[in-house]
Amino acid sequence: MNKPNLPKCLLGLFFYVYLFYPATAQNHKIKNGSVTDTMTVLKILAIAKQDTVIRVIFLASERIYKLPVKAKPVYLKRLKWSLDKHIPVPVQRAREQSDVILSVGKTKRK
């Protein structure tokens, strides 16, 4: 009977973690207590005239995030760019539980 040895088990574990680790979401805490996640936009939901927020769904999350309509227009432009190009953008929120987007940063182009 062949028993797997420790290096093979560890190699299998690392391979498993590598495959199923969500590569599109990175979480960074900033000094002022806010949280920045790097996420790819899955869908931007249509808004009505009376809405005060634009609802955004990201690939790495099952939550609906809200971008205030009065936010800088460049934030919505960056989110639409992420949707079109399937490239993650940094999204800043007040804290981990918050669903309100404070800002959308520029992506680092290589």
C-alpha positions in Angstrom: 0.0 0.0 0.0 1.4 3.4 -1.0 1.0 6.2 1.6 1.3 9.8 0.4 4.3 11.5 2.0 4.3 15.0 3.6 5.8 17.0 0.6 3.1 15.6 -1.7 0.4 16.5 0.7 1.7 20.0 1.2 2.1 20.5 -2.6 -1.5 19.4 -3.1 -2.7 21.8 -0.4 -0.9 24.7 -1.9 -2.3 23.8 -5.3 -5.8 23.7 -3.9 -5.4 27.1 -2.2 -4.0 28.6 -5.3 -6.9 27.4 -7.5 -9.7 28.5 -5.2 -8.3 31.8 -3.7 -10.2 34.7 -5.1 -7.6 36.5 -7.2 -9.8 39.4 -8.1 -10.4 40.7 -4.6 -7.7 42.2 -2.4 -8.4 44.0 0.8 -6.2 46.8 2.1 -6.9 48.7 5.3 -5.8 52.3 5.4 -4.6 54.4 8.4 -7.9 56.5 8.6 -9.9 53.3 9.1 -11.3 53.0 5.6 -11.0 49.8 3.5 -9.9 49.6 -0.1 -10.8 46.5 -2.1 -9.5 45.8 -5.6 -12.5 44.4 -7.5 -13.8 43.9 -11.0 -17.3 45.3 -11.9 -19.8 42.6 -12.9 -22.8 44.9 -13.5 -23.9 48.5 -13.1 -27.7 48.6 -12.4 -29.8 51.2 -14.2 -31.0 54.2 -12.1 -34.2 56.1 -12.1 -34.5 59.9 -11.8 -35.5 59.7 -8.1 -32.5 57.4 -7.1 -29.8 59.0 -5.0 -27.3 56.1 -5.6 -26.0 54.0 -8.5 -26.0 50.3 -7.6 -22.9 48.3 -8.6 -22.2 44.6 -8.4 -18.6 43.3 -8.3 -17.3 40.0 -9.5 -15.7 39.0 -6.1 -18.7 39.9 -3.9 -22.3 38.9 -3.6 -23.2 42.3 -2.3 -24.6 45.3 -4.0 -22.5 48.4 -3.5 -23.8 52.0 -3.8 -22.1 54.9 -5.5 -23.8 58.2 -4.6 -25.1 60.1 -7.7 -23.4 63.2 -6.4 -20.0 61.5 -6.4 -17.3 62.6 -8.8 -18.2 61.7 -12.4 -14.7 60.1 -12.9 -15.7 57.4 -10.3 -18.5 56.2 -12.5 -16.3 56.4 -15.6 -13.7 54.2 -13.9 -16.4 51.7 -12.9 -17.7 51.5 -16.5 -14.2 51.1 -17.7 -13.7 48.2 -15.4 -17.0 46.7 -16.6 -15.9 47.0 -20.3 -12.3 45.9 -19.9 -12.8 43.3 -17.1 -9.9 44.9 -15.1 -10.1 45.4 -11.3 -10.2 48.9 -9.8 -9.5 50.0 -6.2 -12.8 50.8 -4.4 -12.6 52.6 -1.1 -15.3 52.3 1.6 -15.6 53.6 5.1 -15.3 50.2 6.8 -15.6 46.5 5.9 -19.4 46.3 6.5 -20.2 49.5 4.6 -21.7 49.2 1.1 -21.3 52.9 0.2 -18.4 53.6 -2.2 -16.4 56.6 -1.1 -14.0 56.6 -4.1 -12.8 54.6 -7.0 -9.0 54.8 -7.7 -7.0 54.5 -10.8 -5.9 51.0 -11.8 -2.1 50.5 -12.1 -1.4 49.8 -15.8 1.5 47.6 -16.6 
